Amino acid sequence: MFESVCLQFNAGLIEFEGKEDHVHLLILDLPQLSISELVFRLKGTSYIIIRKRKYPAVRTKLCGKALWSSSYFASSCTSASISVIRQYIDRQKTPD
């Protein structure tokens, strides 16, 4: 679902991993919209899909009806540091 949102805006999802309470995304190039707008779209789309599929494990973790917190961290990097970021993301546990 994250990859399809990125593709809609000509951005490439390079890496995706995460833990039970957060995810890490390495995204290449955001020419059509701001980072905050992309994060809004990623969270919104995933919320809709996950709620429709009614994953029992996810439903027990929700705080009320919220799937995502309103916060996020984004950082830019040069191509030289992409390999370091990719290694970090690869070491994270994929969410269920």
Buried (B, 14 or more C-beta within 10 A) or exposed (E): EBEEBBEEBEBEBBBBBBEEEEBBBBBEEBEEBEBEEBBBBBBEBBBEEBBEEEEEEBEEEEEEEEBBEEEBEEEEEEEEEBEEBBEEBEEBEEBE
